[in-house]
Amino acid sequence: MSPARDVPDDFDLPPRVVTQDADAEERAAESALRPTSLAELVGQTRVRDQLDLVLQAARRRGTAPDHVLLSGPPGLGKTTLALIIGAEMSAPVRVTSGPAIQHAGDLAAILSSLAEGEVLFLDEIHRMSRPAEEMLYLAMEDFRVDVVVGKGPGATAIPLELPRFTLVGATTRSGLLPAPLRDRFGFTAHLDFYSPVELDELLHRSARLLGIELDQDASTEIAGRSRGTPRIANRLLRRVRDWAQVHGGGRIDLAAARAALELYDVDEAGLDRLDRAVLQALCTRFGGGPVGLATLAVSVGEETETVETVVEPFLVREGLLLRTPRGRAATPQAWAHLGLTPPRPTPGAAAQLNLLEDAPDGTFGTDADVGPSGGERFR
């Protein structure tokens, strides 16, 4: 007989993390820096004003606000806005994600346990399974779900009434949302990248909450290397704080900011090690391109999805990378940033780069677009 083991009283609950989590401190720090009201929110002025109107009208009517869809790149504050909606409406917030809902029953269990006026935050909503998505249509519009009992000809659909709730959906790829789902949101907002001035204001607010002495020059330096993203700005601020506490007197000045950012491989333009590795490989190994995405990813030892979703958006936005029908290509700015001399362009190469105008949505540029002989496939 095997020895008896101590079984916790809450063994039937979701398992808890009992090992030390390396990211726990980071998550706690990010949570502490989140604004709790629209008045505290820095940046996103247009979205903030529009959302404030929606919430004020709902409070005056005494009803739950319309469903809200938030889209935009990671790190711009979609989760923060969802929590603010709950705080402004004095309502609890239930947090889940699209990948966690793989069956319609999973969604039905969540919806049936909601309280009146509760906010359901569904992150990465575009990754939800199709059966759950179809159930969500009815829940959003009529506040009910049909629970199917049994199988085959004897199956019965039992309608289940739901309390009025507010769904806040967040997505980084709004184009993947089907039109029927997107049209059921009463308010949609796209979050834009922050300007250096907005990031500077955000850094000073975060420094006050963390009890950090932050000079204006240092704040401007960190803001300029934060890729227009608040999450990155706050992360860099904490790392610079660590450097100042270990190597300095605790105060963050310009010299401390530059030394810390150099240590963490963040250059003046905000590029990190992987960004520069991609550009370096593109320019030195492939003559500036064009080269297929999979080939470029292998050359830097990363997954194709990592290069496409993490590295490329920033490099394209900064004008350092082009997505052409035959692959990725470096711009003259990329060569200048690396301190390299670009090769003399040929008429054929120039014409190839001009084809970018024919694909403004970036649909070209994967290895699937290149035929066996290296030429562009006919479409």
C-alpha positions in Angstrom: 0.0 0.0 0.0 1.4 3.4 -0.9 1.9 5.8 1.9 -0.9 8.3 2.6 -0.4 11.8 1.3 -1.6 15.0 2.8 -4.5 16.2 0.7 -5.4 19.9 1.0 -9.0 20.8 1.9 -9.4 22.7 -1.4 -8.2 19.9 -3.6 -11.3 20.2 -5.8 -10.5 23.8 -6.6 -8.2 24.9 -9.5 -4.6 24.0 -8.6 -2.6 26.8 -7.0 1.0 27.7 -7.9 3.1 26.6 -5.0 6.5 27.0 -6.6 8.3 30.3 -6.8 7.1 32.2 -9.9 9.8 34.2 -11.5 7.3 36.6 -13.0 5.2 37.1 -9.9 7.1 40.3 -8.9 6.8 41.7 -12.4 3.0 41.1 -12.5 2.6 42.6 -9.0 4.5 45.7 -10.0 2.5 46.1 -13.2 -0.8 45.7 -11.2 0.3 48.4 -8.8 1.0 50.8 -11.6 -2.4 50.4 -13.3 -4.7 53.4 -13.1 -8.0 52.6 -11.4 -10.2 55.3 -13.1 -10.4 57.1 -16.4 -9.2 60.3 -14.7 -5.9 58.6 -13.9 -5.4 57.1 -17.3 -2.5 58.7 -19.2 -2.8 58.9 -23.0 -5.5 57.5 -25.3 -7.4 60.7 -25.0 -10.0 60.0 -27.7 -10.8 56.5 -26.4 -11.0 57.8 -22.8 -13.5 60.6 -23.7 -15.7 58.2 -25.8 -15.7 55.5 -23.1 -16.4 58.1 -20.3 -19.5 59.1 -22.2 -20.7 55.5 -22.6 -20.2 54.8 -18.9 -21.8 58.0 -17.6 -24.9 57.4 -19.7 -25.1 53.8 -18.4 -24.8 55.0 -14.8 -27.6 57.6 -15.3 -29.9 54.9 -16.8 -29.0 52.5 -14.0 -28.1 49.7 -16.5 -25.0 47.8 -17.5 -23.1 49.6 -20.4 -23.0 48.2 -23.9 -20.5 45.5 -24.8 -17.0 46.9 -25.5 -14.4 45.8 -28.0 -10.8 47.0 -27.5 -8.2 46.3 -30.2 -4.6 47.2 -30.6 -1.0 46.0 -30.1 0.0 44.3 -26.9 0.9 46.5 -23.9 -1.2 49.5 -24.6 -3.7 49.1 -21.8 -6.6 46.9 -22.9 -6.7 44.9 -19.7 -6.3 48.2 -17.7 -9.3 49.7 -19.5 -11.4 46.6 -18.8 -10.6 46.9 -15.1 -11.4 50.6 -15.1 -14.8 49.9 -16.7 -15.6 47.6 -13.7 -14.3 50.2 -11.2 -16.3 53.1 -12.8 -19.5 51.0 -12.8 -18.7 49.6 -9.2 -19.1 46.1 -10.7 -16.9 43.0 -10.2 -14.7 42.0 -13.2 -14.4 38.3 -14.3 -11.2 37.8 -16.3 -10.7 34.9 -18.8 -9.2 34.4 -22.3 -10.2 33.1 -25.6 -7.8 30.1 -25.6 -9.2 29.0 -22.3 -12.7 28.6 -23.8 -12.5 25.5 -26.0 -16.0 24.3 -25.7 -19.5 25.9 -25.6 -19.9 24.3 -22.1 -17.0 26.3 -20.8 -18.6 29.5 -21.8 -22.0 28.5 -20.6 -20.5 27.8 -17.1 -18.9 31.2 -17.0 -22.0 33.1 -18.2 -24.4 31.3 -15.9 -22.3 32.3 -12.9 -22.2 36.0 -13.7 -24.0 38.5 -11.4 -26.2 41.3 -12.4 -24.1 44.1 -14.0 -20.8 42.1 -13.8 -18.1 42.8 -16.3 -16.7 39.8 -18.2 -13.3 40.5 -19.7 -12.4 38.1 -22.5 -8.8 38.6 -23.6 -7.6 37.4 -27.1 -11.3 37.0 -28.0 -10.3 36.1 -31.6 -8.9 32.8 -30.4 -12.1 31.5 -29.0 -13.5 28.2 -30.4 -16.2 28.4 -33.0 -19.0 26.6 -30.9 -18.4 29.0 -28.0 -18.4 31.9 -30.3 -21.8 31.0 -31.7 -23.1 30.7 -28.2 -21.8 34.1 -27.4 -23.8 35.7 -30.1 -27.1 34.8 -28.4 -25.7 35.7 -24.9 -24.6 39.2 -26.0 -27.8 40.0 -27.8 -30.6 38.3 -25.9 -28.8 37.6 -22.6 -29.6 33.9 -22.7 -28.0 30.7 -23.7 -29.4 27.4 -24.9 -28.0 24.4 -22.9 -28.3 21.2 -24.9 -29.1 18.1 -22.8 -28.6 14.7 -24.3 -27.4 13.6 -27.8 -28.8 12.7 -31.1 -32.6 12.8 -31.8 -33.4 12.9 -28.2 -31.4 16.1 -27.4 -33.2 18.9 -25.8 -32.3 22.6 -25.7 -33.1 24.3 -22.4 -33.0 28.1 -22.5 -31.2 29.7 -19.6 -31.8 33.4 -18.9 -28.7 35.4 -18.0 -28.4 38.6 -16.0 -27.5 41.7 -17.9 -23.7 41.9 -18.1 -21.1 43.8 -20.0 -18.6 41.9 -22.2 -15.3 43.6 -22.7 -13.4 41.8 -25.5 -9.7 42.5 -26.2 -7.9 41.5 -29.4 -4.5 42.2 -31.0 -5.9 41.0 -34.4 -9.3 42.5 -34.9 -9.3 41.4 -38.5 -9.7 37.8 -37.3 -13.0 38.5 -35.6 -16.1 37.4 -37.6 -18.4 40.2 -38.6 -21.4 38.8 -36.6 -19.4 39.0 -33.4 -17.8 42.4 -34.1 -21.2 43.9 -34.9 -22.7 42.9 -31.5 -20.4 45.2 -29.6 -22.0 48.6 -28.9 -18.7 50.4 -28.5 -15.4 49.6 -30.3 -12.1 51.3 -29.8 -8.6 51.0 -31.2 -5.7 51.8 -29.0 -2.8 53.7 -30.6 0.9 53.8 -29.7 1.8 56.5 -27.2 3.8 59.5 -28.0 7.1 60.2 -26.1 5.4 63.1 -24.3 2.6 60.8 -23.1 5.2 58.1 -22.0 7.1 60.8 -20.2 4.0 61.7 -18.2 3.3 58.0 -17.5 6.9 57.4 -16.3 6.7 60.3 -13.8 3.4 58.9 -12.5 4.9 55.4 -12.1 8.0 56.8 -10.4 5.8 58.5 -7.8 3.9 55.3 -7.1 7.2 53.3 -6.8 8.9 56.0 -4.7 11.6 56.7 -7.3 13.5 59.9 -7.8 13.4 60.4 -11.5 15.1 63.2 -13.3 13.5 64.8 -16.4 16.4 63.9 -18.7 16.3 60.3 -17.6 12.5 60.1 -18.1 12.9 61.5 -21.6 15.6 59.0 -22.4 13.5 56.0 -21.2 10.4 57.3 -23.0 12.3 57.5 -26.3 13.4 53.9 -26.1 10.0 52.4 -25.0 8.5 51.7 -28.5 5.5 53.8 -27.7 4.2 51.1 -25.3 3.4 51.8 -21.6 4.2 48.2 -20.6 7.7 48.5 -22.0 8.2 51.9 -20.4 7.3 50.7 -16.9 9.4 47.6 -17.3 12.5 49.7 -18.4 11.8 52.1 -15.5 12.0 49.2 -13.0 15.2 47.9 -14.5 16.8 51.3 -14.5 15.7 51.6 -10.8 17.5 48.4 -10.1 20.7 49.7 -11.7 20.5 53.0 -9.8 20.0 51.1 -6.5 23.0 48.8 -7.0 25.5 51.1 -8.8 24.2 54.6 -7.8 22.6 56.4 -4.9 19.1 55.3 -5.9 18.3 58.5 -7.9 17.7 57.9 -11.6 19.6 60.5 -13.6 20.5 60.5 -17.3 23.8 58.6 -16.8 22.1 55.9 -14.8 19.4 55.5 -17.4 21.8 55.2 -20.3 24.1 52.8 -18.4 21.2 50.6 -17.5 19.6 50.5 -20.9 23.0 49.7 -22.5 23.3 46.8 -20.0 19.9 45.5 -21.1 20.7 45.9 -24.8 18.1 48.6 -25.6 19.7 51.1 -28.0 18.7 54.7 -28.7 15.9 53.7 -31.1 14.4 51.2 -28.7 15.7 48.1 -30.6 16.7 45.2 -28.5 19.1 42.3 -29.1 16.6 40.3 -31.3 15.7 43.3 -33.4 19.3 44.1 -34.2 20.0 40.4 -34.9 17.2 40.3 -37.5 18.4 43.5 -39.2 22.1 42.3 -39.0 21.2 39.0 -40.6 19.1 40.7 -43.3 21.8 43.1 -44.2 25.0 41.1 -43.8 23.9 37.5 -44.8 21.3 38.3 -47.4 22.5 41.6 -48.8 19.5 43.5 -47.6 16.9 41.0 -49.0 14.3 40.3 -50.1 14.4 37.0 -48.1 11.7 34.7 -46.9 10.4 35.0 -43.4 11.2 31.4 -42.4 14.7 31.7 -43.7 15.2 34.9 -41.8 13.9 33.3 -38.6 16.2 30.3 -38.9 19.2 32.6 -39.4 18.6 34.2 -36.0 17.6 31.0 -34.2 14.0 32.0 -33.5 10.6 30.8 -34.4 8.9 32.2 -37.4 5.9 33.4 -35.3 8.2 35.2 -32.9 9.9 37.2 -35.7 6.6 37.9 -37.4 4.6 39.0 -34.3 7.2 40.4 -32.0 10.0 41.9 -34.1 8.5 42.8 -37.5 5.7 45.2 -36.4 8.1 47.6 -34.6 10.7 47.4 -37.4 8.1 48.1 -40.1 6.6 51.0 -38.1 10.1 52.5 -37.7 10.8 52.3 -41.4 13.6 49.8 -41.0 12.0 46.8 -42.7 9.9 46.3 -45.8 7.5 43.5 -46.5 7.6 42.8 -50.2 5.9 40.1 -52.4 9.2 38.1 -52.4 10.1 38.5 -48.7 11.6 40.9 -46.2 13.9 43.7 -47.2 16.0 46.2 -45.3 15.5 49.9 -45.9 18.3 52.5 -46.2 17.5 53.5 -42.6 18.3 50.0 -41.4 21.7 50.1 -43.0 22.4 53.5 -41.5 21.2 52.3 -38.0 23.7 49.4 -38.1 26.5 51.7 -39.4 26.7 49.7 -42.7 27.0 50.9 -46.3 24.1 49.6 -48.4 24.9 48.0 -51.7 24.3 50.0 -54.9 20.6 49.2 -55.8 20.0 47.7 -59.2 16.9 48.8 -61.3 15.4 45.3 -60.7 15.7 45.6 -57.0 14.3 49.1 -56.9 11.3 47.9 -58.9 10.8 45.0 -56.5 10.7 47.2 -53.5 8.2 49.5 -55.2 5.8 46.5 -55.4 5.2 47.1 -51.7 2.6 49.6 -52.6 0.6 46.8 -54.1 0.3 45.1 -50.8 -0.3 47.8 -48.1 -1.9 45.3 -45.7 1.2 43.2 -45.5 -0.4 40.1 -46.9 2.6 39.3 -49.0 6.1 38.4 -47.8 5.9 34.9 -46.4 7.8 31.9 -47.9 4.5 30.7 -49.3 4.6 33.6 -51.7 7.8 32.3 -53.3 7.7 29.6 -56.0 10.1 26.7 -56.3 12.5 28.7 -58.4 12.5 31.7 -56.1 10.2 33.8 -58.2 6.8 35.2 -57.2 3.9 32.9 -57.6 1.1 34.0 -59.9 -2.1 35.0 -58.1 
